[in-house]
Amino acid sequence: MASAMGVFRLPGAAMPVRSIKTPERFGLDRLTTPIGIALLVTDADGDLRALDWEDYEHRMRGLLRLHYGAVDLGNQPAPADMRTALSGYFEGELGQLSAIAWRIAGTPFQQKVWTALAQIPAGTTLSYGALAARIGMPKAIRAVGHANGSNPISVVLPCHRLIGADGSLVKYGGGLERKRWLLRHEGVEV
């Protein structure tokens, strides 16, 4: 049968269902740091949902879509205490990162990896294999690498502290120069 719009529909055929889920609403703020403009994405409770770099905004938006579906980002200042803690970190007060409230969405495995990242102390590094062993999955080295690569909260969930088994700097979503700077800032010789 033809409809008035010229679209043909078979009798009894189901109509496609479209998602009517309301987009997640987050605030977007910017913070000047010694290594570029940091993008801070926060939720209505003031929890950090993403931290990435202005020159990687497209990647950050992709990760937000991956983890939350449709996202509506509106300009909104991040909580003052979060901005203060991040500024303190970049000024050398490395313990300030633990004062930042964050919340993540991802698979249970990703969340396990990201939570383990937060437990790596400033000034230390781990290999991907060592982190896999730490979470009780020593053979999941590649999966740890993939989860690390989709970490939406750079710096605070310190994916920069993961290095190659031979001690080499490998992959960082914000670029290897930033990774090198962050590690040196924390006292790691690279």
N, C-alpha and C positions, 0 to 999 in steps of 0.2 A: 504494500500500500504506500502511496505517496502522501506525504503531509503537505500542508500549505506552503512550507518552506522548501519543498523539493527533496526532502530527506526521506529515504525509503526505510521502512521498518517492517520486519517480518511479524506477522501476527504471533503474539505470545512471547516475542523476544524481550529479554530484560533490558532495561535502560542502563547505561553505564552509571556507576555511582561515583560521585565526586566528593572528595573530602571537604568538609566545611569547617575544619579545625581552625580556630582563631590563631593567627600568628603569635608566637611568643614575643613579648614586648620587653626590650632591654634598653638601657641607657648607654650612650657612647660618649666617652670623654677622651681627651688627649693629655699626655704628660710629657714634657720635654725631659729627656735624659741625656747623659753624655754620649749615648750610642744611637740617638735618633728619637723620633716621636713615638711614644708607646700609646697604643690604643687600649683603653680600658672599657670593657663591657660589663655592666652590672645589672642585677635584677632589681625588682621593686623592694626587696629586703636589704639591698646594699651589698649583696654578696658578689664577688668577682666571678664572672662566667667565662671571660676570655681576656687574654692579654697578648697582644701581638704588636707588630711594628707597622707604622704607617705605610711603608713601602711594600708591605705584604698584606695589605688590607683585603685584597681579593681572596687570598688564601684563608684569612681569618673568617671572612663571610662564608666561604665554602665549608669550613669546619663547623660553623654555627648551624648552617643548613643541614649538614650531615647529622649533627647531634640533636637538633631541636626541630627540624622541619622548617616551615616558614617562620622567618624572624623579622620583626619590625624594630629597627634601630633608630632611636631618636636621640638627638643631642641632649645630654643630661650630665651634670657634674657627678663624678664618682664621690663617694663619701670622703669627707676631709681626712678622717683617720687613715683611710686606705692610701690617699695621695701622700700623706705625711710619711707613712711606713715605706712606701715605694721610694720616695725622695730620700729618706734616711738610708735605705739600702744602697742607693746609687752614690750617696755621700760617704759610704764606708761602714755604716751600721748594719752589718750583714744579718744580724738576728731579727731585724725588723720584718722580714718576710713572714715569719710565723704569726704575726699579729693580724694578718690579712685573712678575712673570712672569704671562703670560696666554696663554690658548689659546681659539680660537674655532671654531665649526662654522657653516657657511653655504655658500652657493653660491660658486663660484670668483669671481664678480663681487663679491659681498658682501665676501668676504675681501680682495679687492684694494682696495675702498673703505675697509674698516676698517683695513687696514695703512697706507694712505695717511693716514688720520686721525691715526694715531700719530706721523706725521712732521711734523705741523703744530706748530711751536714755540709754547710758552706765550707769551702776549702778542701773538699774531698771529691774524688771521682770514683765511678764504678764502670766496669765494662757491661755491655748488654748481657753477657753470659752471667756475670756476677749478680745482676739484678734479677735475671730469670731464676737463678738458684735461690736468691733471697725470698722470692715469692712462692717458692716450693715447686717450680716448674723448670728445672735446669735445661730441658731440651727445647724450651720455647723461646730461644734466643731471637729468631726472626720475628716471631709474634710480638715480643717485647719491643723490638725495633719499630714495627708497624704501629704499635700503640703509642710509643714515644713520639713518632712522627705525626700523630694526630692529636697530640696534647694541645688543648685549646688555651691553656693558661701558662704561657711562657714565663720564665724567670721565677714566678711564685711556685709552680710545680717545676723544679729545676731540671728540665730535660737537657740543659747544657752540661750537666755534670756526668752524662753518659758518654763514654769514649770507647774506641775500639779496643779489642783484646790486647793489641800490641802497644797501647797507650796513645795511639794517633787520634787526632780530632776527626770525627766523622759526622756528617750530616747535622745540620741545625736549621730549623725552619726560618730563622731570621738571618741566615748567612754565617759562614765560618768565621768571619772577622768579628762579628758580635759574640759568637761563642768564645773565641779566643779572649776578647776583652772581658767578658763576664768571669771566665775562669781566672784570669790574671788578677782581676778586681778582688776575687775571693782568696787570692794567695796561692793559686796553683800555677806551677811553672809549666808552660806549654811551648 
